[in-house]
Amino acid sequence: MRALVCLAIAAGALVSVALAAQDPPKPFVEARGSVKPVRLLPGGPPPRMADGHVDLSGVWFPGPTGRANAWSVVPDAPLKEDPIPFQPWAAEKIKSMSRTEQQLGNAQVTCQPLGVPGMWTINPYPHQIVMTPRLFVHLIESNNNWRVVRLPRQHKPKEEQEPLFMGDTASRWEGDTLVLETISLDERTWIQGNGWFHSDEVKVTERLRRPSRNYLEVQYTVEDPKVLTKAWTSAWRTYSLGSEDLTENFCTNNENVDQLLKLYERERGNR
């Protein structure tokens, strides 16, 4: 099933190239499949580690079924979230992006690391979390991105920080919720795949909780004084426990990038 997801993403990139080449472009229509999803039961209370904190370990799929939902006949329910409070110049910059520019800035297309919270927001593939009382390990199948955070952890001193794709992450527990606070993020990463870029002063605070054995919930807050007018917090996103292992999935030399670059140059010449 996940191989089909790979094909769907590749097809999506090709569709985007074709749409960008049309004048005027046709509306984008998301294709759906033929599988009716079956929601997992809660499965009882979450497991706990030796120190009493909730153990978030497991292989987690987006959605409630414990497996890939790419071919579901049921459309994903829209998340109820406040509008993103972009500063006017930032909103205009994103609005002016063509579909070609959006593709060229998307790490899934250009084979770049996804960053934080991109590992959650720009990734349709499963996640694997491995935890001990002193360590949080986050692996994703998409281009085999990963990060490791000690528990608890403070930020490095300011003079030791440098821009990194996964940034510099501090960690703490608030009850049964794991809080990860990331700064010093490389500006080549995006917050979401819709062109939401960030500045060098961005701070992303993720909250992870496991309300039951079969479910993981993730929420994130973005603070960026150079791009946003105020902090913005996402809705809680639901992930469900799967039984499959992650598979090797490397993004290498995507040939669509060359096509997109040619389209981009053509677009610039027509402006």
C-alpha positions as CSV (number, residue, x, y, z in Angstrom):
1,M,0.0,0.0,0.0
2,R,2.8,2.5,0.8
3,A,4.3,1.8,-2.6
4,L,1.1,3.1,-4.0
5,V,1.5,6.2,-1.9
6,C,4.9,6.8,-3.5
7,L,3.3,6.5,-6.9
8,A,0.6,8.9,-5.9
9,I,3.1,11.5,-4.8
10,A,5.2,11.1,-8.0
11,A,2.0,11.3,-10.1
12,G,1.0,14.5,-8.1
13,A,4.3,16.1,-9.0
14,L,3.8,15.2,-12.7
15,V,0.3,16.5,-12.6
16,S,1.6,19.8,-11.1
17,V,4.1,20.1,-13.9
18,A,1.4,19.5,-16.5
19,L,-0.9,22.0,-14.8
20,A,1.8,24.6,-14.7
21,A,2.4,24.2,-18.4
22,Q,-1.3,24.9,-19.3
23,D,-2.6,28.4,-20.0
24,P,-4.8,29.0,-18.3
25,P,-4.2,26.1,-15.7
26,K,-7.1,23.8,-14.9
27,P,-8.4,23.5,-11.4
28,F,-6.5,20.9,-9.2
29,V,-8.7,17.9,-8.4
30,E,-7.6,15.4,-5.7
31,A,-8.3,11.8,-6.8
32,R,-9.7,9.4,-4.2
33,G,-9.6,5.6,-4.2
34,S,-11.9,2.7,-3.4
35,V,-11.1,1.6,0.2
36,K,-13.5,2.3,3.1
37,P,-11.5,3.1,6.3
38,V,-12.1,1.1,9.5
39,R,-11.3,3.1,12.6
40,L,-9.2,1.5,15.3
41,L,-10.6,1.1,18.8
42,P,-8.8,3.0,21.5
43,G,-7.1,-0.2,22.7
44,G,-7.0,0.6,26.4
45,P,-4.7,2.9,28.3
46,P,-1.3,4.0,26.9
47,P,1.9,2.1,28.0
48,R,4.2,3.8,30.4
49,M,8.0,3.8,30.8
50,A,9.9,2.9,33.9
51,D,9.9,6.5,35.1
52,G,6.1,6.7,34.9
53,H,5.9,8.9,31.8
54,V,3.7,7.8,28.8
55,D,5.7,5.7,26.3
56,L,5.1,7.2,22.8
57,S,6.9,4.3,21.0
58,G,5.3,2.8,18.0
59,V,4.8,3.0,14.2
60,W,2.2,5.7,13.6
61,F,0.1,6.3,10.5
62,P,-1.7,9.6,9.8
63,G,-5.4,9.1,10.4
64,P,-7.4,6.6,12.5
65,T,-6.9,3.3,10.7
66,G,-3.4,2.2,11.6
67,R,-2.5,2.0,7.9
68,A,-2.0,4.1,4.8
69,N,-5.2,6.0,3.9
70,A,-4.2,7.2,0.4
71,W,-6.9,5.3,-1.3
72,S,-9.7,6.0,1.1
73,V,-13.1,6.9,-0.4
74,V,-13.8,9.1,2.5
75,P,-12.2,12.6,2.2
76,D,-10.1,13.8,5.1
77,A,-12.2,15.9,7.4
78,P,-10.9,19.5,7.4
79,L,-9.1,20.6,10.5
80,K,-10.7,23.4,12.4
81,E,-7.9,26.0,12.7
82,D,-7.7,29.7,13.0
83,P,-6.3,31.6,9.9
84,I,-2.5,31.8,9.9
85,P,-1.7,35.4,11.0
86,F,0.8,36.3,8.3
87,Q,2.2,39.8,8.1
88,P,0.9,41.4,4.9
89,W,4.1,41.1,3.0
90,A,4.5,37.4,3.8
91,A,0.9,36.6,2.9
92,E,1.4,38.4,-0.5
93,K,4.6,36.5,-1.1
94,I,2.9,33.1,-0.6
95,K,-0.1,34.2,-2.6
96,S,2.1,35.2,-5.5
97,M,3.8,31.8,-5.7
98,S,3.0,29.8,-8.8
99,R,2.4,26.1,-8.5
100,T,5.8,25.6,-10.0
101,E,7.5,27.7,-7.3
102,Q,5.6,25.8,-4.6
103,Q,6.9,22.5,-6.0
104,L,10.5,23.8,-6.2
105,G,10.3,24.9,-2.6
106,N,8.9,21.6,-1.4
107,A,11.4,19.4,0.2
108,Q,9.5,16.3,-0.9
109,V,10.2,17.3,-4.5
110,T,13.8,18.6,-4.2
111,C,15.0,15.7,-1.8
112,Q,15.8,18.1,1.1
113,P,15.3,17.3,4.8
114,L,11.8,18.2,5.9
115,G,12.7,20.0,9.2
116,V,10.4,20.8,12.1
117,P,7.4,20.6,12.0
118,G,7.8,19.5,8.3
119,M,8.4,15.9,9.5
120,W,4.7,16.0,10.5
121,T,3.1,18.5,8.1
122,I,4.9,17.7,4.8
123,N,5.0,13.9,5.2
124,P,2.2,11.4,4.3
125,Y,4.3,8.4,5.3
126,P,4.4,6.7,8.7
127,H,6.4,7.7,11.7
128,Q,8.3,5.5,14.1
129,I,9.0,6.7,17.6
130,V,11.4,4.9,19.9
131,M,11.5,6.2,23.5
132,T,13.4,5.6,26.7
133,P,13.1,7.7,29.9
134,R,16.1,9.7,28.6
135,L,15.7,9.6,24.8
136,F,13.2,10.5,22.1
137,V,14.0,9.1,18.6
138,H,11.7,10.1,15.7
139,L,12.1,8.3,12.4
140,I,10.0,8.8,9.2
141,E,9.8,6.7,6.1
142,S,9.9,9.8,3.9
143,N,13.5,10.1,2.7
144,N,14.5,8.4,5.9
145,N,14.5,11.7,7.9
146,W,15.3,11.3,11.6
147,R,16.0,13.2,14.8
148,V,17.1,12.4,18.3
149,V,16.3,14.5,21.4
150,R,17.6,13.8,24.9
151,L,15.0,14.0,27.7
152,P,15.0,16.5,29.3
153,R,17.2,18.9,27.4
154,Q,17.9,22.6,27.4
155,H,18.9,24.6,24.3
156,K,22.5,25.1,23.5
157,P,24.0,28.4,24.5
158,K,23.3,31.1,21.9
159,E,26.9,31.2,20.8
160,E,26.9,27.5,20.0
161,Q,23.7,27.5,18.0
162,E,23.8,27.2,14.2
163,P,21.0,26.9,11.6
164,L,20.2,23.2,11.2
165,F,17.4,21.4,9.2
166,M,16.2,19.9,12.5
167,G,17.2,22.9,14.6
168,D,18.1,22.9,18.2
169,T,15.4,21.2,20.3
170,A,14.8,21.5,24.1
171,S,12.5,19.0,25.7
172,R,10.3,18.6,28.8
173,W,7.3,16.9,30.1
174,E,4.1,18.7,31.1
175,G,2.1,15.9,32.8
176,D,1.6,13.2,30.1
177,T,2.4,15.6,27.2
178,L,5.9,15.7,25.8
179,V,6.9,19.2,24.8
180,L,9.6,19.8,22.1
181,E,10.7,23.4,21.6
182,T,12.8,23.9,18.4
183,I,14.8,27.0,17.4
184,S,17.8,27.7,15.1
185,L,16.0,26.2,12.1
186,D,17.5,26.4,8.6
187,E,15.5,28.8,6.6
188,R,15.3,26.4,3.6
189,T,12.7,24.4,5.5
190,W,9.0,25.2,5.4
191,I,6.3,25.0,8.1
192,Q,3.8,23.6,5.7
193,G,3.9,22.4,2.1
194,N,1.8,25.4,0.9
195,G,4.8,27.7,0.8
196,W,4.7,28.8,4.5
197,F,8.4,29.8,4.9
198,H,9.9,31.1,8.1
199,S,12.6,33.4,9.3
200,D,15.8,32.9,11.4
201,E,13.8,33.8,14.5
202,V,11.1,31.1,14.2
203,K,10.3,28.9,17.2
204,V,8.3,25.7,16.9
205,T,6.8,24.1,19.9
206,E,5.4,20.6,19.4
207,R,3.2,18.8,21.9
208,L,2.8,15.0,21.7
209,R,0.4,13.0,23.8
210,R,-1.0,9.4,23.7
211,P,-4.5,9.4,25.0
212,S,-4.9,5.6,24.5
213,R,-2.8,2.7,23.4
214,N,-3.7,3.0,19.7
215,Y,-3.7,6.7,19.2
216,L,-1.1,9.5,19.2
217,E,-2.0,13.2,19.0
218,V,0.3,16.0,17.8
219,Q,-0.1,19.8,17.9
220,Y,2.4,22.5,17.2
221,T,2.7,26.3,17.8
222,V,4.7,28.6,15.5
223,E,6.1,31.9,16.8
224,D,7.9,34.0,14.1
225,P,8.1,37.8,14.7
226,K,9.4,38.5,11.3
227,V,6.7,36.6,9.4
228,L,3.6,36.3,11.7
229,T,1.7,39.0,13.6
230,K,1.2,36.7,16.5
231,A,1.8,33.0,17.5
232,W,-0.3,30.4,15.8
233,T,-1.3,27.0,17.1
234,S,-2.5,24.1,15.0
235,A,-5.3,21.7,15.7
236,W,-4.4,18.4,17.2
237,R,-3.5,15.9,14.5
238,T,-4.4,12.2,15.0
239,Y,-2.1,9.3,14.3
240,S,-2.9,5.6,14.8
241,L,-0.8,2.6,15.8
242,G,0.3,0.3,13.0
243,S,2.0,-3.1,12.8
244,E,4.2,-2.6,9.8
245,D,7.9,-1.8,9.8
246,L,9.2,1.4,8.1
247,T,10.6,0.6,4.6
248,E,13.6,2.2,2.8
249,N,12.4,5.3,1.0
250,F,15.2,7.6,-0.3
251,C,14.5,10.6,-2.5
252,T,17.3,10.8,-5.1
253,N,17.7,12.9,-8.2
254,N,14.1,13.7,-8.8
255,E,13.9,14.2,-12.6
256,N,10.8,16.3,-12.2
257,V,13.0,19.1,-10.7
258,D,14.6,19.8,-14.1
259,Q,11.2,20.1,-15.7
260,L,10.0,22.4,-13.0
261,L,13.0,24.6,-13.3
262,K,12.4,25.0,-17.0
263,L,8.8,25.9,-16.3
264,Y,9.9,28.4,-13.7
265,E,12.2,30.1,-16.1
266,R,9.4,30.3,-18.7
267,E,7.1,31.8,-16.1
268,R,9.6,34.4,-15.2
269,G,10.1,35.3,-18.8
270,N,6.3,35.9,-19.2
271,R,6.1,38.3,-16.2
